[in-house]
Amino acid sequence: MTHKFLAVKTNALRRKTDFSYTLTVAKNEDALCEACALYSDCPLRQSALVKRCTEFMPVFVFADGNNLDKAIFNTLRIGKSWSDRLSIGQTIALYDKHTGTMSKAKVINIDWDIDKDSMLANHAAMNHLGMELSNPATELEKILQNNYGKGFYSKSKGLTAIYLSKI
């Protein structure tokens, strides 16, 4: 099964003050629905082109799903965007690309700081990948640089740590 969310760029995903979401992508008018974990089961999508949605469920895609089954863990995301898009208590979907499995988790804490070294020092050990590393902060930084590209990582404005509780 091909999931539409895998092809949707969420750079323009925004959460409004009423906790609704918007996603405008010039080439894809249905991007908001396609980026949602509820895509195939959503009655709103059936009736009209949805431009704003309060039921939107973000999907976090993981190339390496190690430790996504732990009771509590975090994912580190580059920049501040996800700290503005999520709220504590919100349910999100987790997609493991390696196994093709989808699960859900509740957001239990969000921390953002422009200082990446400080964020890694404070959060790498609880990261789903960092849990297995002997020197989590140093080794996880190398993984992030490899995943995002060294130049992009170095120019990025901080890290967001999103703590999740498995549902």
C-alpha positions in Angstrom: 0.0 0.0 0.0 1.4 3.4 -1.0 0.7 6.1 1.6 0.0 9.6 0.2 1.7 11.3 3.2 5.0 9.9 2.0 4.9 12.2 -1.1 3.6 15.4 0.6 6.1 18.1 1.8 4.8 19.6 5.0 7.1 22.7 5.1 4.0 24.9 4.7 1.9 23.1 7.3 0.5 25.6 9.7 -1.5 25.3 12.9 -3.9 28.2 13.4 -4.9 29.8 16.7 -8.2 27.7 16.6 -6.0 24.6 16.4 -7.0 23.9 12.8 -4.4 23.1 10.2 -3.7 24.4 6.8 -1.3 23.2 4.1 -1.0 25.1 0.8 1.0 23.4 -1.9 0.6 24.9 -5.4 0.9 21.5 -7.2 -1.4 19.7 -4.9 -4.7 21.2 -3.8 -5.5 18.1 -1.6 -2.2 18.2 0.2 -3.7 18.8 3.7 -5.8 15.6 3.4 -3.0 13.6 1.9 -0.6 14.6 4.7 -3.1 13.4 7.3 -3.0 10.0 9.1 -6.8 9.9 8.8 -6.8 10.2 5.0 -8.5 7.0 4.1 -11.2 7.2 6.9 -12.0 10.9 6.8 -15.6 11.8 5.9 -14.7 15.5 5.4 -12.3 14.6 2.6 -15.2 12.9 0.7 -17.4 15.9 0.6 -15.2 18.7 -0.6 -11.7 20.0 -1.0 -10.5 20.6 2.5 -8.4 23.8 3.0 -8.6 24.0 6.8 -9.1 21.1 9.3 -9.5 20.7 13.0 -9.3 16.9 12.8 -5.8 16.8 11.1 -3.5 14.2 12.5 0.2 14.7 11.6 2.3 11.7 10.5 5.9 11.5 11.6 7.8 9.3 9.2 10.8 7.3 10.5 13.4 5.7 8.3 14.7 3.9 11.3 11.9 2.9 13.7 14.1 1.6 16.5 12.5 2.0 19.9 9.2 3.4 18.6 7.6 0.7 20.8 9.0 2.2 24.0 6.5 3.7 26.5 8.2 7.1 26.3 10.8 8.4 23.8 11.5 11.5 21.8 12.0 12.4 18.2 14.3 15.4 17.4 13.3 17.5 14.5 15.3 20.3 12.9 14.1 23.9 13.5 11.2 25.3 15.4 8.3 24.5 13.1 7.1 21.4 14.9 7.1 23.1 18.2 4.6 25.6 16.7 2.5 22.9 15.0 1.9 20.5 18.0 0.4 20.8 21.4 0.8 18.7 24.5 -1.9 16.0 24.7 -2.3 15.8 20.9 -2.3 12.4 19.1 0.0 11.9 16.2 0.7 9.0 13.9 4.1 7.3 13.6 5.0 5.6 10.4 8.0 3.2 10.3 9.2 3.1 6.7 11.3 0.0 7.3 8.4 -2.2 8.5 5.5 -0.2 6.8 3.7 -0.1 10.1 1.6 2.8 11.5 1.0 3.4 15.2 -0.1 6.3 17.4 1.4 8.3 20.2 0.4 11.2 22.4 2.6 14.3 22.6 3.7 14.7 26.3 6.3 17.4 26.0 7.8 19.7 23.4 11.1 21.6 23.8 12.8 23.9 21.3 16.0 25.7 21.5 18.3 27.4 19.0 21.3 25.9 20.7 21.6 22.4 19.0 24.4 21.3 21.3 22.4 22.0 24.4 19.3 20.2 22.9 21.4 17.2 22.1 23.0 17.2 25.6 19.5 17.4 27.2 17.5 15.1 24.9 19.7 12.7 22.9 19.6 9.9 25.5 15.8 9.7 25.3 15.7 9.9 21.5 14.4 6.7 19.9 17.8 6.3 18.2 19.9 7.8 20.9 18.8 5.2 23.5 21.1 2.7 21.9 24.2 4.9 21.5 27.1 4.9 23.8 27.6 8.7 23.5 24.1 9.8 22.5 24.7 13.6 22.0 27.8 13.2 19.8 26.6 10.2 17.8 23.1 11.4 17.3 24.4 14.7 15.9 26.3 12.7 13.3 23.2 10.8 12.4 21.2 14.0 12.1 24.0 15.5 9.9 23.9 12.4 7.7 20.1 12.4 7.4 19.6 16.1 6.7 23.0 16.9 5.1 25.8 18.5 7.0 25.3 21.9 5.4 21.5 22.0 6.0 22.0 20.8 9.6 24.7 23.4 10.4 22.5 26.2 9.0 19.3 25.1 10.7 17.9 27.2 13.5 17.9 24.8 16.5 16.2 21.5 17.3 12.8 20.6 18.6 12.5 17.6 21.0 9.0 16.0 20.9 8.4 13.6 23.7 5.9 10.9 22.9 3.9 8.3 24.8 2.9 5.2 22.9 -0.8 4.7 22.6 
